[in-house]
Amino acid sequence: MSGYIAFIKKEFTENMKNYRFLILFAVFLIFGIMSAFLAKFTPEILSALAADMEMTSEPVALDAWKQFYKNISGVGFSAFIILFGSCLSNEYSKGTLVLMVTKGLSRKAVILAKYTVAAALMTISYWIGYAAAYGYTALLWNDNHLSNVAFAAVSLWIIGFLYLSILMIGCVIFRQTFTSILFTGGIVAIISLLGMIEPIAKFNPLILTSKNIDLISGEAVPAEFMIPAVISIALSILGVLIAIRLFNKKQL
């Protein structure tokens, strides 16, 4: 336990010094702020650029959340994966893992600490971005009474842990950052393709990223998200356990 806590402190310090957390925080915050503004003022921007172009309907608060979930589930989480794709490759190249493991640090503590810190930094960044989106949406639209906004946000947040667990497996298997990121993208693509198989589509974890707006607009109900959320959490835990097992057998 002492090794795990010490390694967490080391990881937090390193992620502050290399600006990884700052970049991730900035990405999520910018998307949180800009989502509402883009939704609100896009008609005016388009009309200014092209006088003959008119929006068929006035933007509403739901449009702001469409922007937010589209940006976070796409670019936001992609940035997260790219930033932390080197979490083990740097250790491999510097040879620091060999030194720490020979001094008594357990391999399990390495994986758990790296996962814990990355998950914590993602969580902080995500919820600050969400708070910004919520605040500016409430500011720009007086009629902002939408259902299950917080539940939809929690659903998207959960999928971030699944992405991270897949990334950890990739980082253990491959020493190169690019290969680890490519592995993560490939596994996510496979999960997405499985969502096209009708009997199991309703259990696919990626529902948590694709139906957020349906939930907020009332076209979907929270019950539809429960099983995918449980499966996503279970797969996240399984992914971490697999990463630990593989790392225990890996030659450093």
SERO-4910 file (N, C-alpha, C, O; in steps of 0.05 Angstrom, whole numbers):
BEGIN
 pado doro    nc1    nc2    nc3   cac1   cac2   cac3    cc1    cc2    cc3    oc1    oc2    oc3
  Met    A     17    -24      0      0      0      0     17     25      0     11     45    -14
  Ser    A     39     25     16     57     48     17     70     53    -10     73     76    -18
  Gly    A     76     32    -25     88     35    -51     68     46    -71     75     63    -88
  Tyr    A     43     38    -68     21     48    -85     17     78    -81     15     93   -100
  Ile    A     16     86    -56     12    115    -49     36    131    -59     32    153    -70
  Ala    A     60    121    -54     84    136    -63     84    139    -93     92    160   -103
  Phe    A     76    118   -108     76    120   -137     54    138   -147     57    151   -168
  Ile    A     32    140   -133     11    159   -140     21    187   -138     16    204   -155
  Lys    A     36    193   -116     47    220   -113     67    226   -135     67    248   -146
  Lys    A     82    206   -142    102    210   -164     87    216   -190     95    233   -206
  Glu    A     65    201   -196     50    205   -220     36    232   -221     37    245   -242
  Phe    A     25    241   -199     12    267   -198     33    289   -204     28    307   -220
  Thr    A     56    287   -191     77    307   -195     86    307   -224     90    329   -236
  Glu    A     90    284   -236     99    282   -263     79    293   -283     86    307   -302
  Asn    A     53    288   -278     32    298   -296     28    328   -294     19    340   -312
  Met    A     36    339   -272     35    368   -269     59    381   -283     57    401   -297
  Lys    A     83    368   -280    107    380   -292    108    378   -322    118    396   -335
  Asn    A     97    356   -334     97    354   -363     72    366   -376     68    363   -400
  Tyr    A     56    380   -361     33    395   -370     10    377   -382     -8    387   -395
  Arg    A     12    351   -377     -8    333   -387    -36    340   -375    -56    342   -389
  Phe    A    -36    344   -349    -61    352   -336    -71    379   -345    -95    382   -350
  Leu    A    -53    398   -348    -61    425   -357    -74    424   -384    -94    438   -389
  Ile    A    -62    409   -402    -73    407   -430   -100    394   -429   -119    404   -442
  Leu    A   -103    372   -415   -128    358   -413   -150    376   -401   -172    377   -411
  Phe    A   -142    389   -380   -161    408   -366   -170    430   -386   -194    436   -387
  Ala    A   -151    441   -400   -157    462   -419   -176    453   -441   -195    467   -449
  Val    A   -171    429   -452   -188    418   -473   -217    415   -464   -235    424   -478
  Phe    A   -221    403   -441   -248    398   -431   -261    425   -423   -285    428   -428
  Leu    A   -246    443   -412   -258    469   -404   -266    485   -428   -288    497   -429
  Ile    A   -249    485   -449   -256    500   -473   -281    488   -486   -298    504   -495
  Phe    A   -283    462   -488   -307    450   -499   -332    456   -482   -353    460   -493
  Gly    A   -328    456   -456   -350    463   -438   -361    491   -442   -385    495   -442
  Ile    A   -342    510   -446   -350    538   -450   -361    542   -478   -381    555   -482
  Met    A   -347    531   -498   -353    537   -526   -379    523   -535   -392    533   -554
  Ser    A   -386    501   -523   -410    486   -533   -435    504   -532   -450    505   -552
  Ala    A   -439    518   -510   -463    535   -508   -461    559   -528   -481    566   -541
  Phe    A   -438    571   -529   -435    594   -546   -437    587   -576   -450    602   -591
  Leu    A   -426    564   -584   -429    556   -612   -458    551   -619   -467    558   -640
  Ala    A   -472    537   -601   -500    531   -606   -516    557   -608   -534    559   -624
  Lys    A   -511    576   -591   -526    600   -589   -521    619   -613   -540    631   -624
  Phe    A   -496    622   -620   -489    643   -639   -482    633   -667   -475    649   -684
  Thr    A   -484    607   -672   -479    597   -699   -497    609   -720   -488    616   -741
  Pro    A   -523    612   -714   -541    625   -734   -532    653   -742   -532    661   -765
  Glu    A   -523    669   -722   -514    696   -727   -488    696   -743   -484    712   -761
  Ile    A   -470    676   -736   -445    674   -751   -450    667   -780   -438    679   -798
  Leu    A   -468    648   -784   -474    640   -812   -487    662   -828   -481    666   -851
  Ser    A   -505    676   -815   -518    699   -829   -499    721   -836   -502    735   -856
  Ala    A   -479    724   -819   -459    745   -824   -440    737   -847   -432    754   -863
  Leu    A   -435    711   -849   -417    701   -870   -432    699   -897   -420    703   -918
  Ala    A   -457    692   -895   -473    688   -920   -501    700   -915   -517    689   -900
  Ala    A   -506    722   -928   -531    737   -923   -556    721   -930   -577    725   -919
  Asp    A   -553    703   -950   -576    688   -959   -580    662   -943   -598    646   -950
  Met    A   -563    657   -923   -565    632   -908   -580    638   -882   -572    655   -866
  Glu    A   -602    623   -877   -618    627   -853   -623    600   -840   -626    580   -853
  Met    A   -622    600   -813   -629    576   -798   -659    572   -798   -674    591   -795
  Thr    A   -667    547   -801   -695    541   -802   -709    543   -774   -733    546   -773
  Ser    A   -693    541   -753   -704    543   -726   -684    557   -707   -660    556   -712
  Glu    A   -695    568   -686   -678    582   -667   -664    561   -649   -675    540   -642
  Pro    A   -639    566   -643   -624    547   -626   -637    546   -598   -647    565   -587
  Val    A   -636    522   -586   -646    517   -559   -625    505   -542   -603    498   -551
  Ala    A   -631    503   -516   -611    492   -497   -602    464   -505   -579    457   -500
  Leu    A   -619    448   -517   -612    421   -525   -589    421   -545   -573    403   -546
  Asp    A   -589    442   -562   -567    444   -582   -540    447   -568   -520    437   -578
  Ala    A   -539    462   -546   -514    465   -531   -504    438   -521   -480    433   -522
  Trp    A   -522    422   -510   -514    396   -500   -506    377   -523   -489    360   -519
  Lys    A   -518    380   -546   -510    365   -569   -481    371   -576   -465    353   -581
  Gln    A   -474    396   -575   -446    405   -580   -428    393   -559   -406    383   -565
  Phe    A   -436    395   -534   -419    386   -512   -413    356   -514   -389    348   -513
  Tyr    A   -433    340   -517   -429    311   -518   -414    302   -543   -399    283   -543
  Lys    A   -419    316   -565   -405    310   -590   -375    316   -587   -358    300   -595
  Asn    A   -369    339   -575   -341    347   -572   -326    330   -552   -304    321   -557
  Ile    A   -339    324   -529   -326    309   -508   -322    280   -516   -300    269   -512
  Ser    A   -343    267   -527   -341    239   -534   -322    235   -557   -311    213   -560
  Gly    A   -319    255   -574   -301    253   -597   -273    263   -591   -255    248   -584
  Val    A   -269    289   -593   -243    302   -590   -233    300   -561   -210    295   -556
  Gly    A   -251    305   -542   -243    305   -514   -231    279   -504   -209    279   -493
  Phe    A   -245    257   -508   -234    231   -500   -211    222   -518   -193    208   -508
  Ser    A   -210    231   -543   -188    225   -560   -162    238   -549   -141    226   -548
  Ala    A   -165    263   -541   -143    278   -529   -133    264   -503   -109    262   -498
  Phe    A   -152    254   -488   -146    239   -463   -129    215   -469   -109    210   -455
  Ile    A   -138    199   -489   -123    175   -496    -95    181   -507    -76    168   -500
  Ile    A    -94    202   -523    -68    209   -535    -48    219   -513    -25    211   -513
  Leu    A    -59    235   -495    -41    246   -474    -30    224   -455     -7    226   -447
  Phe    A    -47    204   -449    -38    184   -430    -29    158   -444    -23    138   -431
  Gly    A    -27    159   -471    -18    136   -486     12    130   -481     21    108   -487
  Ser    A     26    149   -470     55    146   -464     60    140   -435     83    142   -426
  Cys    A     40    133   -420     43    131   -391     63    109   -383     75    110   -362
  Leu    A     65     88   -400     85     67   -394    109     67   -413    131     59   -405
  Ser    A    105     77   -437    127     78   -456    149     95   -447    173     89   -452
  Asn    A    143    117   -434    164    134   -422    180    119   -401    204    122   -399
  Glu    A    166    104   -385    179     88   -364    197     67   -376    219     62   -366
  Tyr    A    187     54   -398    204     34   -411    229     46   -422    251     35   -418
  Ser    A    227     69   -436    250     81   -449    270     92   -429    295     91   -434
  Lys    A    261    101   -406    279    112   -385    291     90   -367    311     94   -354
  Gly    A    278     67   -367    287     45   -350    280     49   -321    292     35   -304
  Thr    A    262     67   -315    256     73   -287    240     50   -273    242     46   -249
  Leu    A    225     35   -289    209     13   -278    226     -9   -266    221    -20   -245
  Val    A    248    -15   -280    266    -36   -271    277    -28   -244    278    -45   -225
  Leu    A    285     -3   -241    297      6   -216    277      5   -193    284     -4   -171
  Met    A    253     14   -198    233     15   -177    223    -13   -169    219    -18   -145
  Val    A    220    -31   -189    211    -58   -183    232    -73   -167    225    -88   -148
  Thr    A    257    -69   -174    279    -83   -160    282    -73   -131    292    -87   -114
  Lys    A    272    -49   -126    273    -37    -99    248    -45    -82    245    -36    -60
  Gly    A    230    -61    -94    208    -71    -78    180    -61    -86    161    -70    -75
  Leu    A    178    -44   -106    152    -34   -115    138    -57   -130    150    -67   -149
  Ser    A    114    -64   -122    100    -85   -136     90    -76   -163     84    -52   -167
  Arg    A     89    -94   -182     80    -87   -209     51    -79   -209     42    -62   -224
  Lys    A     35    -92   -191      7    -85   -189      4    -56   -181    -14    -43   -190
  Ala    A     21    -47   -163     19    -19   -153     24      0   -176     13     22   -177
  Val    A     42     -7   -195     49     10   -217     24     15   -234     16     38   -241
  Ile    A     10     -7   -242    -13     -5   -259    -36      9   -245    -49     27   -256
  Leu    A    -41      2   -220    -63     14   -205    -58     44   -200    -77     60   -202
  Ala    A    -33     52   -195    -27     80   -190    -31     96   -216    -42    118   -215
  Lys    A    -21     86   -238    -23    100   -263    -53    102   -271    -61    123   -281
  Tyr    A    -68     81   -267    -97     82   -274   -111    102   -255   -128    118   -264
  Thr    A   -105    101   -230   -118    119   -210   -113    148   -217   -132    165   -217
  Val    A    -88    155   -223    -81    183   -228    -94    193   -254   -106    214   -256
  Ala    A    -92    176   -275   -105    184   -301   -135    187   -298   -147    205   -309
  Ala    A   -147    168   -283   -176    170   -279   -184    195   -263   -204    207   -269
  Ala    A   -168    201   -243   -173    225   -226   -171    251   -243   -188    268   -240
  Leu    A   -150    253   -259   -146    277   -275   -168    279   -296   -177    301   -302
  Met    A   -176    257   -308   -198    257   -327   -224    266   -314   -239    282   -325
  Thr    A   -228    256   -290   -253    263   -275   -254    293   -268   -275    305   -272
  Ile    A   -232    303   -258   -231    332   -252   -236    349   -277   -253    367   -277
  Ser    A   -222    342   -299   -225    357   -324   -254    355   -335   -265    375   -344
  Tyr    A   -264    331   -334   -291    326   -346   -312    342   -331   -329    355   -343
  Trp    A   -312    340   -305   -334    353   -289   -331    384   -289   -351    398   -286
  Ile    A   -307    394   -291   -303    423   -294   -315    432   -321   -328    452   -323
  Gly    A   -309    416   -342   -320    422   -368   -351    421   -368   -364    438   -380
  Tyr    A   -361    400   -354   -391    398   -352   -403    422   -337   -423    432   -345
  Ala    A   -390    430   -315   -400    453   -300   -400    478   -316   -418    494   -315
  Ala    A   -379    481   -333   -378    505   -351   -401    504   -371   -414    524   -376
  Ala    A   -405    480   -383   -427    477   -402   -454    482   -389   -471    496   -401
  Tyr    A   -458    472   -366   -483    475   -352   -488    505   -345   -510    516   -349
  Gly    A   -467    518   -335   -469    546   -327   -475    564   -350   -493    581   -349
  Tyr    A   -461    561   -372   -465    579   -395   -491    572   -410   -503    590   -421
  Thr    A   -499    547   -409   -525    540   -421   -548    553   -405   -567    564   -417
  Ala    A   -546    553   -379   -566    566   -362   -566    596   -366   -586    609   -364
  Leu    A   -542    607   -371   -539    636   -375   -551    645   -401   -564    666   -403
  Leu    A   -548    629   -422   -556    637   -449   -585    630   -456   -597    642   -474
  Trp    A   -597    611   -441   -624    604   -445   -640    605   -419   -633    591   -400
  Asn    A   -660    620   -418   -677    622   -394   -693    597   -390   -696    587   -368
  Asp    A   -703    586   -412   -719    561   -410   -700    538   -414   -695    529   -436
  Asn    A   -689    529   -392   -668    508   -393   -676    483   -377   -659    470   -365
  His    A   -702    477   -378   -712    454   -362   -711    429   -379   -731    422   -392
  Leu    A   -689    415   -378   -686    390   -392   -683    367   -372   -672    371   -350
  Ser    A   -692    344   -380   -692    321   -362   -665    305   -364   -653    303   -385
  Asn    A   -657    294   -341   -635    275   -339   -608    286   -350   -592    271   -360
  Val    A   -604    312   -347   -579    324   -356   -555    313   -341   -535    305   -353
  Ala    A   -557    311   -315   -536    301   -298   -532    271   -303   -509    262   -303
  Phe    A   -553    256   -306   -551    227   -311   -537    222   -337   -520    204   -339
  Ala    A   -543    238   -358   -530    235   -384   -500    241   -381   -483    227   -394
  Ala    A   -493    260   -364   -465    267   -360   -450    245   -345   -427    238   -352
  Val    A   -463    233   -326   -451    210   -311   -446    187   -330   -426    173   -329
  Ser    A   -465    182   -348   -463    160   -367   -438    164   -385   -423    144   -389
  Leu    A   -434    188   -395   -411    193   -412   -385    191   -396   -365    181   -406
  Trp    A   -386    200   -371   -362    199   -354   -354    170   -349   -330    164   -349
  Ile    A   -373    152   -346   -367    123   -341   -351    111   -364   -333     95   -359
  Ile    A   -358    119   -388   -344    107   -411   -314    115   -412   -298    101   -423
  Gly    A   -308    138   -400   -280    146   -398   -263    126   -383   -239    122   -391
  Phe    A   -273    113   -363   -259     93   -348   -254     68   -365   -233     55   -363
  Leu    A   -274     61   -382   -270     38   -400   -248     44   -420   -231     27   -425
  Tyr    A   -249     67   -432   -227     75   -451   -200     73   -438   -181     63   -450
  Leu    A   -198     82   -413   -173     82   -399   -163     54   -393   -139     48   -396
  Ser    A   -181     36   -386   -173      8   -380   -163     -6   -405   -144    -21   -404
  Ile    A   -176      0   -428   -167    -11   -453   -139      0   -460   -121    -15   -469
  Leu    A   -136     26   -455   -110     39   -460    -88     26   -443    -65     22   -452
  Met    A    -94     20   -418    -74      8   -400    -65    -19   -410    -41    -26   -409
  Ile    A    -84    -34   -421    -76    -60   -433    -57    -56   -456    -37    -69   -459
  Gly    A    -64    -37   -473    -47    -30   -496    -19    -21   -488      1    -28   -500
  Cys    A    -18     -5   -467      8      6   -458     25    -17   -446     50    -15   -448
  Val    A     12    -37   -434     28    -60   -423     38    -77   -446     61    -86   -445
  Ile    A     21    -82   -466     29   -100   -487     50    -88   -505     69   -101   -513
  Phe    A     46    -62   -512     64    -49   -531     81    -28   -518     72    -14   -499
  Arg    A    106    -26   -527    124     -6   -515    122     21   -529    131     41   -518
  Gln    A    110     22   -553    108     47   -568     81     60   -562     61     47   -560
  Thr    A     83     87   -559     58    102   -553     38    100   -575     14     95   -569
  Phe    A     46    103   -600     28    102   -622     13     76   -624    -11     75   -629
  Thr    A     27     54   -619     15     27   -621     -5     23   -599    -26     11   -603
  Ser    A      0     34   -575    -19     32   -553    -45     47   -560    -67     38   -554
  Ile    A    -41     71   -571    -65     87   -579    -80     73   -601   -105     73   -600
  Leu    A    -66     62   -621    -79     48   -643    -94     24   -632   -116     18   -642
  Phe    A    -82     10   -613    -96    -14   -601   -122     -5   -588   -142    -19   -591
  Thr    A   -121     17   -573   -145     27   -560   -167     34   -580   -190     26   -576
  Gly    A   -159     48   -601   -178     55   -622   -190     31   -635   -214     30   -642
  Gly    A   -174     10   -639   -183    -14   -652   -204    -29   -635   -224    -38   -645
  Ile    A   -198    -31   -609   -217    -45   -591   -243    -30   -589   -265    -42   -589
  Val    A   -242     -3   -588   -266     13   -587   -282     10   -612   -306      9   -612
  Ala    A   -268      8   -635   -282      4   -661   -296    -23   -661   -318    -25   -672
  Ile    A   -283    -43   -650   -296    -70   -649   -321    -69   -632   -341    -81   -639
  Ile    A   -319    -56   -609   -342    -53   -591   -365    -39   -606   -388    -46   -604
  Ser    A   -357    -18   -621   -377     -3   -637   -391    -21   -658   -415    -19   -661
  Leu    A   -375    -37   -671   -386    -55   -691   -405    -76   -679   -425    -83   -691
  Leu    A   -398    -85   -655   -416   -104   -641   -443    -91   -635   -463   -105   -633
  Gly    A   -443    -65   -633   -469    -51   -629   -488    -52   -652   -511    -45   -649
  Met    A   -478    -61   -675   -495    -64   -698   -510    -91   -699   -528    -95   -715
  Ile    A   -502   -109   -681   -516   -135   -680   -540   -131   -662   -538   -127   -637
  Glu    A   -563   -133   -673   -588   -125   -660   -593   -139   -633   -601   -125   -614
  Pro    A   -590   -165   -630   -596   -177   -604   -580   -166   -581   -590   -166   -558
  Ile    A   -555   -157   -586   -538   -148   -564   -534   -118   -565   -519   -107   -548
  Ala    A   -546   -104   -584   -541    -75   -588   -549    -59   -563   -536    -40   -555
  Lys    A   -571    -67   -550   -581    -52   -527   -563    -55   -502   -567    -41   -482
  Phe    A   -544    -74   -503   -526    -78   -481   -498    -65   -486   -481    -66   -469
  Asn    A   -495    -54   -509   -468    -43   -517   -461    -19   -500   -477     -1   -497
  Pro    A   -437    -19   -488   -429      3   -471   -428     30   -485   -432     51   -472
  Leu    A   -424     30   -511   -422     55   -526   -449     70   -529   -450     92   -539
  Ile    A   -470     57   -520   -496     71   -517   -492     95   -499   -506    116   -502
  Leu    A   -474     93   -480   -469    115   -461   -458    140   -475   -458    162   -464
  Thr    A   -447    136   -499   -436    159   -514   -454    168   -537   -452    191   -546
  Ser    A   -472    151   -546   -487    156   -570   -516    165   -565   -529    176   -583
  Lys    A   -527    160   -542   -555    166   -537   -560    186   -515   -581    188   -503
  Asn    A   -539    202   -509   -541    222   -487   -563    242   -493   -579    249   -476
  Ile    A   -564    252   -518   -583    272   -526   -611    260   -526   -630    274   -519
  Asp    A   -614    235   -533   -640    222   -532   -650    221   -503   -674    224   -498
  Leu    A   -632    217   -485   -639    216   -456   -648    244   -447   -668    246   -433
  Ile    A   -634    265   -455   -640    292   -446   -666    302   -459   -682    316   -446
  Ser    A   -670    294   -484   -694    304   -498   -719    288   -491   -741    295   -499
  Gly    A   -716    266   -476   -739    249   -469   -745    227   -487   -764    212   -483
  Glu    A   -728    223   -508   -733    201   -527   -723    175   -516   -729    154   -527
  Ala    A   -706    176   -496   -697    151   -482   -700    155   -452   -703    177   -442
  Val    A   -701    133   -438   -705    134   -409   -680    123   -395   -665    107   -407
  Pro    A   -675    131   -370   -651    122   -356   -648     92   -354   -626     81   -354
  Ala    A   -670     77   -354   -669     48   -352   -654     36   -375   -641     15   -372
  Glu    A   -655     48   -399   -640     38   -422   -610     40   -418   -595     26   -432
  Phe    A   -601     57   -400   -572     61   -396   -561     43   -373   -536     41   -371
  Met    A   -578     31   -357   -569     17   -334   -551     -7   -340   -529     -9   -330
  Ile    A   -560    -24   -357   -545    -48   -364   -519    -41   -379   -498    -51   -371
  Pro    A   -520    -23   -399   -494    -15   -411   -475     -2   -392   -450     -6   -394
  Ala    A   -485     13   -372   -468     25   -352   -455      4   -334   -431      5   -329
  Val    A   -470    -16   -326   -459    -38   -309   -439    -54   -325   -418    -61   -314
  Ile    A   -445    -59   -350   -426    -74   -367   -400    -58   -371   -378    -69   -370
  Ser    A   -403    -32   -375   -379    -14   -378   -362    -15   -353   -337    -16   -356
  Ile    A   -374    -13   -330   -359    -13   -305   -345    -40   -301   -322    -42   -294
  Ala    A   -360    -62   -307   -349    -89   -305   -325    -93   -324   -305   -105   -316
  Leu    A   -328    -83   -348   -306    -86   -368   -282    -69   -360   -259    -76   -365
  Ser    A   -287    -46   -347   -266    -29   -338   -249    -43   -317   -225    -43   -317
  Ile    A   -263    -55   -298   -249    -70   -277   -234    -94   -289   -211    -99   -281
  Leu    A   -247   -108   -307   -234   -131   -320   -210   -122   -336   -189   -135   -335
  Gly    A   -211    -99   -349   -189    -89   -364   -165    -83   -346   -142    -89   -354
  Val    A   -170    -71   -323   -148    -65   -304   -135    -91   -294   -111    -93   -292
  Leu    A   -152   -111   -288   -142   -137   -279   -125   -151   -300   -105   -163   -295
  Ile    A   -134   -149   -325   -119   -160   -348    -92   -146   -351    -71   -159   -355
  Ala    A    -93   -119   -348    -68   -104   -351    -48   -112   -329    -24   -114   -334
  Ile    A    -58   -116   -305    -41   -124   -282    -29   -151   -288     -5   -156   -284
  Arg    A    -46   -170   -296    -36   -197   -302    -15   -197   -324      6   -211   -321
  Leu    A    -20   -182   -345      0   -182   -367     26   -168   -358     48   -176   -366
  Phe    A     23   -147   -342     47   -133   -333     64   -150   -314     88   -148   -314
  Asn    A     50   -167   -298     65   -185   -280     83   -204   -296    103   -213   -286
  Lys    A     74   -211   -321     90   -230   -337    108   -216   -357    124   -230   -370
  Lys    A    107   -190   -358    123   -176   -379    152   -172   -370    157   -166   -346
  Gln    A    169   -176   -388    198   -171   -383    204   -141   -385    199   -129   -406
  Leu    A    214   -130   -364    221   -101   -364    249    -97   -375    258    -74   -377
***
